[in-house]
Amino acid sequence: MNNKPVRRNPSDVKAVGNYSHVTIVPRNAQLYTFSGQIGADQSGNLPDSYTKQIENTFVNLDKVLNSQSLTADDVIKVNIWATEEIDWENVFDPMWNKFFGNTYPSMTIAYVKALGLPEIKIEIEILAAKV
């Protein structure tokens, strides 16, 4: 029995980035849902820099996972909401790849007009599972 999520990309559906089209959660796994994380620093300040908000968001994702004794390997789904176009090649992908390594969860991205506060430029929500 596999105790880790299984990630798959069907051969006839091309992934256009570093994510998995299908993530299979093991039977009897505990499901964790997390509130969307934003780019606030430890003091709750939101930097003006979009790149710094993205960086802080990944730091915050790591912290909420660690608070539950989870790692990026346990993440099964990522939802990303952004108010500005993401520079995938130079900014986002290097941080994404550092965070997830080669274990890519399922992912959805949406560009939206606004998030919860006018200063928020990106919000990332995750779901995780662990046996």
Buried (B, 14 or more C-beta within 10 A) or exposed (E): EEEBBEBEEEEEEEEEEBBBBEBBBBEEBEEBEBEBBBBBBEEEEBBEEBBBBBBBBBBBBBEBBEEEEBBBBBBBBBBBBBBEEBEEEEBBBEBBEEBBEEBBBBBEBEEEEEBEEEBBBBBBBBBBBBB
